[in-house]
Amino acid sequence: MTTDTESRCIYILMEGKAERPKLMVSIVERSKGKDIIKLYDREGVTFHYQTVGRGTATSEIMDILGLESRDKDIILSLAAASLIDQLAYRMSNELRGSVDTKGIFFDLPLTGMSNMIAAAFGIPLQASKKEPAPRLTDTLLEKAFPTRQEDTGKEEPSMSSENSHTLILISVNQGYTKNVLDTARNLGARGGTILRARWSGVKALETYHGISLQTEKEIVIIIVPNELRNRIMDAVNEKHGLKTEAQAIVCSMKVDHFAPI
C-alpha cells in the first residue's frame, strides 16, 4: 500500500510531465535532520540522502546564522523543480520555524542524471520511436529543456574558464565505491571525495522500477572538466547502475568557478 506522498510522486512519473529536477541542500543542527525529512516528505519531496558534517565558520558568523553547534546534519533532497520551488517558498514563509532547529537551505538545478531516475521525474527518455533513447541525461536534459540559444537559433557563446568544470554526484552502495572511482579515473577523473549517507524515501522508486534498494550509501563527489562529464556518467551508469549490485545513481550540476588552492 502506498502513502499519499508516494502516490503523488508516482503520479508525476506516470503522467509523463517533463520537469527539470533540482537538488535541495539543507544544513541543520545535529539530530534534527530526521525532523526536516519528515517535514519535506509531507510537502511531497521524498527522495533524500542524509549525512553528517562539521561546520568551520567562526563564532561570529555562526551567531549571524543563528547556529549554536558545529555538528550538522546535511540533507540532500531530489525532486522536480516545481516541488522544490514550492517547498523553498513555504520554508521561507508559513513553514519557517515549524521544525525546532536552526540552519540554512539552498537549491541547485541539475544538468544530468541517471536514466532510471530521469524516468522517475517524467523526463522523456526517447524523443520519438525513430530515435534511440539517450544514454544519460545531461544531453537528455538539454533536449528535454532547450536553452534560449537553442530555441532562437542564436549562436551559443564560447565556454569561459569560469564554467569549465562539472560536479558529479554518485550515490552507491557501501563496498562498491572503489569500483566506481576506478571507472571514473580510467576516463580521466583525478579522484573524489566520499561521504557516508543514509537514503530515505526509496519506496516510490522501488515501486516504479520493481527493485529493492539499500539505504546505507556512500556519496562520491567528483569535479571534472566538462568534456569528461558525459563519458564518466555514461560509464558509471552502464557498469554500476541501479540494476547492478552497486546500485549507483548519478547526477551532475554546473560549477561556476574552479581552481586549485
Backbone hydrogen bonds in HBPLUS format (Angstrom, degrees):
<---DONOR---> <-ACCEPTOR-->    atom                        ^
c    i                          cat <-CA-CA->   ^        H-A-AA   ^      H-
h    n   atom  resd res      DA  || num        DHA   H-A  angle D-A-AA Bond
n    s   type  num  typ     dist DA aas  dist angle  dist       angle   num
A0007-SER N   A0003-THR O   2.88 MM   4  6.12 159.5  1.93 151.2 157.4     1
A0008-ARG N   A0004-ASP O   2.89 MM   4  6.11 147.9  1.99 143.5 152.4     2
A0009-CYS N   A0005-THR O   3.05 MM   4  6.41 157.2  2.10 149.6 154.9     3
A0010-ILE N   A0006-GLU O   2.88 MM   4  6.16 167.0  1.90 154.7 158.4     4
A0011-TYR N   A0007-SER O   2.75 MM   4  5.85 149.3  1.84 144.3 153.5     5
A0012-ILE N   A0008-ARG O   2.99 MM   4  6.27 154.4  2.06 147.5 153.3     6
A0013-LEU N   A0009-CYS O   3.08 MM   4  6.43 153.8  2.15 145.7 153.0     7
A0014-MET N   A0010-ILE O   2.80 MM   4  6.04 173.7  1.80 160.3 160.3     8
A0015-GLU N   A0011-TYR O   2.82 MM   4  5.73 146.6  1.93 145.9 154.2     9
A0016-GLY N   A0013-LEU O   3.14 MM   3  5.62 147.2  2.25 107.9 116.9    10
A0081-ALA N   A0020-ARG O   2.94 MM  61  5.75 141.9  2.09 142.2 148.8    11
A0110-LEU N   A0021-PRO O   3.37 MM  89  6.08 169.2  2.38 146.3 143.2    12
A0022-LYS N   A0079-ALA O   2.88 MM  57  5.81 163.4  1.91 174.0 175.4    13
A0079-ALA N   A0022-LYS O   3.27 MM  57  5.81 162.6  2.30 157.2 162.1    14
A0023-LEU N   A0108-LEU O   2.83 MM  85  5.18 166.0  1.85 157.4 161.7    15
A0108-LEU N   A0023-LEU O   2.74 MM  85  5.18 151.5  1.81 148.3 158.3    16
A0024-MET N   A0077-SER O   2.75 MM  53  4.97 168.1  1.77 151.2 155.5    17
A0077-SER N   A0024-MET O   2.80 MM  53  4.97 171.2  1.81 152.5 155.7    18
A0025-VAL N   A0106-PHE O   2.72 MM  81  5.40 166.3  1.74 174.1 176.9    19
A0106-PHE N   A0025-VAL O   2.90 MM  81  5.40 147.0  2.01 146.0 156.8    20
A0026-SER N   A0075-ILE O   2.90 MM  49  5.10 161.6  1.94 148.9 154.9    21
A0075-ILE N   A0026-SER O   2.87 MM  49  5.10 165.4  1.90 151.7 156.8    22
A0027-ILE N   A0104-ILE O   2.85 MM  77  5.42 169.6  1.87 160.6 163.7    23
A0104-ILE N   A0027-ILE O   2.97 MM  77  5.42 149.2  2.06 147.0 155.0    24
A0028-VAL N   A0073-ASP O   3.00 MM  45  5.38 163.7  2.02 156.6 160.5    25
A0073-ASP N   A0028-VAL O   2.90 MM  45  5.38 161.6  1.93 144.0 150.2    26
A0032-LYS N   A0029-GLU O   3.05 MM   3  5.65 155.9  2.11 140.3 142.3    27
A0030-ARG N   A0071-ASP O   3.26 MM  41  5.52 133.2  2.50 139.8 129.5    28
A0035-ASP N   A0032-LYS O   3.12 MM   3  5.39 126.4  2.42 102.5 115.8    29
A0036-ILE N   A0032-LYS O   3.16 MM   4  6.53 154.0  2.23 152.0 159.4    30
A0037-ILE N   A0033-GLY O   2.93 MM   4  6.21 158.4  1.98 153.0 159.0    31
A0038-LYS N   A0034-LYS O   3.07 MM   4  6.25 155.3  2.13 140.2 146.2    32
A0039-LEU N   A0035-ASP O   3.10 MM   4  6.35 155.0  2.16 142.3 148.7    33
A0040-TYR N   A0036-ILE O   2.89 MM   4  6.18 164.0  1.92 154.6 158.8    34
A0041-ASP N   A0037-ILE O   2.82 MM   4  6.00 158.5  1.86 151.7 158.0    35
A0042-ARG N   A0038-LYS O   3.13 MM   4  6.39 155.9  2.19 143.9 149.2    36
A0043-GLU N   A0039-LEU O   3.22 MM   4  6.54 134.0  2.44 138.7 151.2    37
A0043-GLU N   A0040-TYR O   2.95 MM   3  5.00 129.9  2.20  97.0 111.5    38
A0045-VAL N   A0040-TYR O   3.04 MM   5  5.26 152.2  2.12 149.5 142.5    39
A0044-GLY N   A0041-ASP O   2.99 MM   3  5.18 163.2  2.02 108.9 113.4    40
A0078-LEU N   A0047-PHE O   2.92 MM  31  5.40 157.7  1.97 147.2 154.4    41
A0048-HIS N   A0200-SER O   3.06 MM 152  5.30 168.4  2.08 157.0 154.6    42
A0200-SER N   A0048-HIS O   2.97 MM 152  5.30 157.4  2.02 139.1 146.4    43
A0049-TYR N   A0076-LEU O   2.81 MM  27  5.05 143.9  1.94 138.9 150.9    44
A0076-LEU N   A0049-TYR O   2.80 MM  27  5.05 164.1  1.83 152.3 157.5    45
A0050-GLN N   A0198-ARG O   2.80 MM 148  5.20 156.9  1.86 143.2 151.1    46
A0198-ARG N   A0050-GLN O   2.84 MM 148  5.20 151.6  1.92 141.2 149.3    47
A0051-THR N   A0074-ILE O   2.88 MM  23  5.23 162.8  1.91 154.0 159.8    48
A0074-ILE N   A0051-THR O   2.81 MM  23  5.23 178.0  1.82 148.4 148.6    49
A0053-GLY N   A0072-LYS O   2.98 MM  19  5.07 156.9  2.04 137.5 139.5    50
A0072-LYS N   A0053-GLY O   2.82 MM  19  5.07 170.9  1.83 149.8 147.5    51
A0055-GLY N   A0070-ARG O   2.60 MM  15  4.62 162.9  1.63 144.0 144.9    52
A0062-MET N   A0058-THR O   2.96 MM   4  6.25 163.1  1.99 156.0 161.4    53
A0063-ASP N   A0059-SER O   2.91 MM   4  6.05 146.6  2.02 140.1 148.7    54
A0064-ILE N   A0060-GLU O   3.07 MM   4  6.40 151.7  2.16 143.0 150.4    55
A0065-LEU N   A0061-ILE O   2.94 MM   4  6.25 157.2  1.99 152.8 158.6    56
A0066-GLY N   A0062-MET O   2.87 MM   4  5.89 114.1  2.32 133.4 149.9    57
A0067-LEU N   A0062-MET O   2.78 MM   5  4.94 152.5  1.86 150.6 151.3    58
A0066-GLY N   A0063-ASP O   3.16 MM   3  4.92 142.8  2.31  91.6 102.6    59
A0083-LEU N   A0080-ALA O   3.05 MM   3  5.53 123.9  2.38 110.2 123.3    60
A0084-ILE N   A0080-ALA O   3.12 MM   4  6.45 164.1  2.15 157.3 162.1    61
A0085-ASP N   A0081-ALA O   2.80 MM   4  5.92 167.6  1.81 157.0 160.8    62
A0086-GLN N   A0082-SER O   3.02 MM   4  6.06 156.8  2.07 138.8 145.3    63
A0087-LEU N   A0083-LEU O   2.87 MM   4  6.05 160.2  1.91 148.4 154.3    64
A0088-ALA N   A0084-ILE O   2.81 MM   4  5.98 165.1  1.83 155.1 159.3    65
A0089-TYR N   A0085-ASP O   3.02 MM   4  6.19 156.5  2.08 144.0 150.2    66
A0090-ARG N   A0086-GLN O   2.97 MM   4  6.21 163.8  1.99 149.1 153.7    67
A0091-MET N   A0087-LEU O   2.76 MM   4  5.93 153.2  1.83 153.6 161.7    68
A0092-SER N   A0088-ALA O   3.11 MM   4  6.23 135.3  2.32 136.1 146.6    69
A0092-SER N   A0089-TYR O   3.15 MM   3  5.20 130.7  2.40  94.9 108.0    70
A0093-ASN N   A0090-ARG O   3.11 MM   3  4.95 150.8  2.20  96.0 105.0    71
A0095-LEU N   A0090-ARG O   2.75 MM   5  5.42 157.5  1.80 153.1 152.4    72
A0096-ARG N   A0093-ASN O   3.17 MM   3  5.50 157.4  2.22 111.4 118.3    73
A0098-SER N   A0095-LEU O   2.98 MM   3  5.32 160.6  2.01 136.2 134.2    74
A0101-THR N   A0099-VAL O   2.77 MM   2  5.70 126.3  2.05 115.0  98.4    75
A0111-THR N   A0252-SER O   2.80 MM 141  5.46 165.0  1.82 134.4 139.6    76
A0252-SER N   A0112-GLY O   2.82 MM 140  4.96 145.8  1.93 136.0 133.0    77
A0114-SER N   A0250-VAL O   2.73 MM 136  5.18 123.0  2.06 156.4 158.1    78
A0117-ILE N   A0114-SER O   3.15 MM   3  5.34 122.9  2.49 100.5 114.5    79
A0118-ALA N   A0114-SER O   2.81 MM   4  6.07 154.7  1.87 153.6 162.3    80
A0119-ALA N   A0115-ASN O   2.84 MM   4  6.15 151.8  1.92 150.2 157.4    81
A0120-ALA N   A0116-MET O   3.28 MM   4  6.46 137.6  2.47 126.0 136.4    82
A0120-ALA N   A0117-ILE O   2.93 MM   3  4.86 121.0  2.29  92.3 108.3    83
A0121-PHE N   A0118-ALA O   3.00 MM   3  5.29 151.6  2.08 105.2 114.1    84
A0123-ILE N   A0118-ALA O   3.11 MM   5  5.39 162.6  2.14 151.4 146.0    85
A0122-GLY N   A0119-ALA O   3.06 MM   3  5.01 164.7  2.08 105.6 108.9    86
A0131-GLU N   A0128-SER O   3.16 MM   3  5.36 142.7  2.30 103.0 113.0    87
A0141-LEU N   A0137-THR O   2.67 MM   4  5.34 163.8  1.70 128.6 132.7    88
A0142-GLU N   A0138-ASP O   3.00 MM   4  6.20 158.4  2.04 148.5 154.7    89
A0143-LYS N   A0139-THR O   2.95 MM   4  6.22 146.6  2.07 146.8 155.9    90
A0144-ALA N   A0140-LEU O   2.86 MM   4  6.11 156.7  1.91 151.3 158.5    91
A0145-PHE N   A0141-LEU O   2.78 MM   4  5.83 148.9  1.88 147.0 154.8    92
A0150-GLU N   A0147-THR O   3.08 MM   3  5.23 117.6  2.49  98.3 112.9    93
A0151-ASP N   A0147-THR O   2.96 MM   4  6.27 151.1  2.05 149.4 158.4    94
A0152-THR N   A0148-ARG O   2.95 MM   4  6.13 155.4  2.01 152.7 157.6    95
A0153-GLY N   A0149-GLN O   2.83 MM   4  5.64 131.4  2.07 139.9 152.0    96
A0163-ASN N   A0160-SER O   3.08 MM   3  5.65 154.9  2.15 113.6 120.1    97
A0226-ASN N   A0164-SER O   2.95 MM  62  5.82 158.7  2.00 145.4 142.5    98
A0255-VAL N   A0165-HIS O   3.30 MM  90  5.60 147.9  2.41 150.0 141.9    99
A0166-THR N   A0224-VAL O   2.85 MM  58  5.56 159.9  1.89 164.3 170.8   100
A0224-VAL N   A0166-THR O   3.01 MM  58  5.56 158.4  2.06 158.1 161.0   101
A0167-LEU N   A0253-MET O   2.98 MM  86  5.41 166.4  2.00 168.0 167.9   102
A0253-MET N   A0167-LEU O   2.95 MM  86  5.41 147.7  2.06 149.6 159.3   103
A0168-ILE N   A0222-ILE O   2.73 MM  54  5.17 173.3  1.73 165.4 167.8   104
A0222-ILE N   A0168-ILE O   3.00 MM  54  5.17 167.0  2.01 153.0 157.0   105
A0169-LEU N   A0251-CYS O   2.87 MM  82  5.41 162.7  1.90 153.3 159.2   106
A0251-CYS N   A0169-LEU O   3.00 MM  82  5.41 155.0  2.06 154.5 161.1   107
A0170-ILE N   A0220-VAL O   2.93 MM  50  5.00 155.8  1.98 145.4 152.0   108
A0220-VAL N   A0170-ILE O   2.76 MM  50  5.00 167.1  1.78 148.9 151.0   109
A0171-SER N   A0249-ILE O   2.90 MM  78  5.10 159.9  1.94 152.3 155.2   110
A0249-ILE N   A0171-SER O   2.84 MM  78  5.10 146.7  1.95 141.8 152.4   111
A0172-VAL N   A0218-GLU O   2.90 MM  46  5.42 158.9  1.95 155.6 162.7   112
A0218-GLU N   A0172-VAL O   2.84 MM  46  5.42 156.7  1.89 159.2 167.2   113
A0173-ASN N   A0246-ALA O   2.87 MM  73  5.19 173.5  1.87 157.9 158.5   114
A0176-TYR N   A0173-ASN O   3.23 MM   3  6.02 153.5  2.31 144.9 145.4   115
A0180-VAL N   A0176-TYR O   3.20 MM   4  6.54 158.8  2.25 151.7 157.3   116
A0181-LEU N   A0177-THR O   2.88 MM   4  6.16 164.7  1.90 158.7 163.0   117
A0182-ASP N   A0178-LYS O   2.83 MM   4  6.01 156.4  1.89 151.1 157.7   118
A0183-THR N   A0179-ASN O   3.06 MM   4  6.32 155.8  2.12 144.7 150.5   119
A0184-ALA N   A0180-VAL O   3.02 MM   4  6.36 158.7  2.07 149.8 155.5   120
A0185-ARG N   A0181-LEU O   2.77 MM   4  5.99 162.7  1.80 154.4 159.5   121
A0186-ASN N   A0182-ASP O   2.92 MM   4  6.04 156.3  1.97 147.8 154.0   122
A0187-LEU N   A0184-ALA O   3.09 MM   3  5.33 146.3  2.21 102.7 112.8   123
A0189-ALA N   A0184-ALA O   3.04 MM   5  5.38 161.2  2.08 138.6 132.5   124
A0188-GLY N   A0185-ARG O   2.95 MM   3  5.07 168.6  1.97 111.6 113.8   125
A0193-THR N   A0221-ILE O   2.92 MM  28  5.02 157.5  1.97 140.0 146.2   126
A0221-ILE N   A0193-THR O   2.73 MM  28  5.02 161.4  1.76 152.1 158.5   127
A0195-LEU N   A0219-ILE O   2.85 MM  24  5.00 155.3  1.91 141.1 149.6   128
A0219-ILE N   A0195-LEU O   2.67 MM  24  5.00 161.7  1.71 149.8 156.5   129
A0197-ALA N   A0217-LYS O   2.87 MM  20  5.19 174.4  1.87 144.7 143.8   130
A0217-LYS N   A0197-ALA O   2.84 MM  20  5.19 166.6  1.86 158.3 158.2   131
A0199-TRP N   A0215-THR O   2.76 MM  16  4.75 162.8  1.79 140.8 146.9   132
A0206-GLU N   A0202-VAL O   2.86 MM   4  6.07 160.3  1.90 160.0 166.5   133
A0207-THR N   A0203-LYS O   2.84 MM   4  6.02 157.9  1.89 149.7 155.8   134
A0208-TYR N   A0204-ALA O   2.94 MM   4  6.10 156.6  1.99 144.6 151.0   135
A0209-HIS N   A0205-LEU O   3.00 MM   4  6.13 163.3  2.02 151.7 155.3   136
A0210-GLY N   A0206-GLU O   2.63 MM   4  5.25 130.1  1.88 140.8 151.8   137
A0228-LEU N   A0225-PRO O   2.95 MM   3  5.65 158.5  1.99 123.6 130.0   138
A0229-ARG N   A0226-ASN O   3.16 MM   3  5.28 148.1  2.26 104.6 113.9   139
A0232-ILE N   A0228-LEU O   3.04 MM   4  6.15 166.7  2.06 162.9 166.7   140
A0233-MET N   A0229-ARG O   2.92 MM   4  6.09 172.2  1.93 162.0 164.6   141
A0234-ASP N   A0230-ASN O   2.84 MM   4  5.84 161.2  1.87 147.6 153.4   142
A0235-ALA N   A0231-ARG O   3.02 MM   4  6.09 159.6  2.06 141.7 147.5   143
A0236-VAL N   A0232-ILE O   2.94 MM   4  6.12 167.0  1.95 155.5 158.7   144
A0237-ASN N   A0233-MET O   2.94 MM   4  5.97 161.8  1.98 145.9 151.7   145
A0238-GLU N   A0234-ASP O   2.88 MM   4  6.02 152.8  1.95 146.2 153.7   146
A0239-LYS N   A0235-ALA O   2.90 MM   4  5.99 168.0  1.92 153.9 156.8   147
A0240-HIS N   A0236-VAL O   2.81 MM   4  5.35 152.7  1.89 142.4 150.0   148
A0248-ALA N   A0240-HIS O   2.70 MM   8  5.50 155.8  1.76 156.2 158.3   149
A0244-THR N   A0241-GLY O   2.95 MM   3  5.55 158.6  2.00 127.8 128.3   150
A0247-GLN N   A0244-THR O   3.25 MM   3  5.37 132.8  2.48 100.5 111.7   151
